[in-house]
Amino acid sequence: MAEKFKISLRNRPISTRIMYVVFACVTIIFLFMLGMSIRYVYWSVAQQQRHELITRAEYIQSYLRSLYYWDVALAPNQAEGLSIDLRDLSIDMQQDLHVYSLNGELLASSSPQLFDGGALSRSLSIDKPFFSDDHIALCYEQINEQPYLIAYLPFHNGAFVTIGYIAVPYFLSEQTRNAQLRELLSLLIPVYLIALVLSLIFSYLATRSITSPLKVLTDKMRRFEIGGRDNHIDYPYHDELGALVERYNLLVDQVEESAEQLARAEREGAWRTMARQIAHEINNPLTPMKLSVQKLQLKHGTDQFDEYFNRTTKMLIDEIDNLAHIAQSFSTFAKQPEVVTTEVDIAEKLSNVITLQRENDEQIPIRYIGPDSGVGVLADKEQISQVFVNIIRNALQASPTDIIVMLNPSFSDKEIQISISDDGTGIPENIQPRIFRPNFTTKSNGNGLGLAISKHIVEGSGGRIDFDTSPKGTTFYIYLRKKQN
């Protein structure tokens, strides 16, 4: 339980934790002072009662001394008269009194029934003190499990000779102690409650003042953008937070400088990669074209020239068309126009693309399963057809027999699903992570841009694209958002 509370407290904001700490400290101090105050009340009442008992005992000692001024000893035959004197004094002072002989035996009492009933012993126990002149001993005793304070002091005659011992019991007043305690609490509790409220207000203001730079730092880091105009934090103080802010500003400068260097390196690397790719794509058909032209020159003036001329020119036209297609692909990838999302009847778009692609050079049939129209999605009206063309062309190159295209309008409440499947040999596992990268291709006549462009268009429309492959074929899945009514 304690570990869970500790973890929960660590997960709270710093301002909340500081408030908890301040409030806990004030509460602990409050409870400590309250406990000390209660203890002081008990001690004060006890001291007051002890002082009052000593005052009474000294008065009783002085009074009895005046009555027995000339007595040199207390004899048992004086017990009756001494008892009367004790009762009279007890009535005046509202106080029980007992007198013991020098041997510790009871001589007289203002309340003899206490001794007759066995509540008190008639003899002083051996652990009771024997007194020197003017000495008073205070101790606690019990009667019927109720504690009381009792004073023992010597019984002097006029010559200050000890002729006996006086016992003055004093029953502790719980009412007096409780009344003083209530009075003290009535004064302290409102003060402490005000202190608690003020501590909460102070801790709230203090935590706001302490953590405001941290909040600014957090907001800045959350909204941080490389190249942004307002990434730095202005903090005028030179404390620990000032050092943190200064370090943050330095790191911002370093990150922006590193990002600029990285962007420059990426741009240069991308241009170098693109240049190599273009050179490679253009160089591939140039070599056979050159050889064909040279061979055509050798055939000039022979009987085979016309036949070879027709075959060579057809091949050159095909290669020129291929170069035009390469140039168009690189141009399209370089432009990468912004995806403008509108409502599109995706079933109609897909049906039109399939109709055009069925007339392919490979003579591979394309089967379509789904509605021909009436399926509204959010996509780029001009570019979405290019996604289907790119994937179907890849499938035509991979599939030996047929291609299946399926449109599932009820895939989920928010999306439709389009699947394009071929029955080729699948995509090797080692190249699957790179399948959507620009300039990556496994075909000798490909440029590796079709799937990268398709991914850009689909994700720009708020959709997603994925694939599943095995040795029995590959299926590309396209998910597009439905138009919400």
Disulfide bonds with the S-S distance in Angstrom:
none
